[in-house]
Amino acid sequence: MKIKTALILCAGYGKRLNPITLTTPKPLLKINDITLLENCINLILSLGINKILINTFYLSDEIEEFIKDKKFNSEIKIINDGSNILNTGGGILNMINSSNETDFITFNPDTVWSLNYKKYIEDMQKFYFLNQVQNILLLANENLSFDKNLKGDFNLKKNIIKKDEFNNLIYTGCQILNKSLFDSYVVSNFSILNIWNELINKDKLYGFESLEVFRHLTDLNIYKQLLKN
């Protein structure tokens, strides 16, 4: 089995990167002359996924124009959050409601994605279907973070995510999830953390570790440092 549809979360304000993000949405910021969003789409296409849903809210016109101009070789649909921003959970639910699929891979374009992640994501996908889990997160050890101020939120015990005193794993911004997780939710402003915490309490949130250096646009200072590398 294989994931056929990817979701990219592009609705955020990117306030920690002001003043740049007052006029340019964070997904359209560039590292090495390529936007974060294009990096993300290139990785998705390398995984053999041709259907992509992108949610927008803040500066949505710029993202729509970018997608139109680039003419990516894939089926990309823009889903606007509507009159109010929906947060991560609501944004994902709003996107999956427009699809007939049951399993999705989601990406935050705040991460500087590269094709080096492909093997980890493919192995994570195999684990997801083989073990028939509902949600698995791609994690990285805090030692691999470019931003040394980022600390781990999770710990792994045989691929089951825990939260304890040994937390040293950071969420990279990529996960695979099943539509059924949202059965008791309606489209509204809520965080995906709500669902993760429910699963953690039942020992049903899974993780897969990436050994790739984790580059993430935490704030303006980190963005400037990334531009120099």
Buried (B, 14 or more C-beta within 10 A) or exposed (E): EEBBBBBBBBBBBBEBBEEEBEEBBBBBBEBEEEBBBBBBBBBBBBBEBBBBBBBBBBBBEBBBEBBEEEEBEEEBEBBBBEEEBBBBBBBBBBBBEEBEEEBBBBBBBBBBBBEEBBEBBBBBBEBBEEEEBBBBBBBBBBEBBBBEEBEBBBBBEEBBBBBEEEBBBBBBBBBBBBBEBBEEBEBEEBBBBEBBEBBBEEEBBBBBBBEBEBBBBBBBEBBEEBEEE
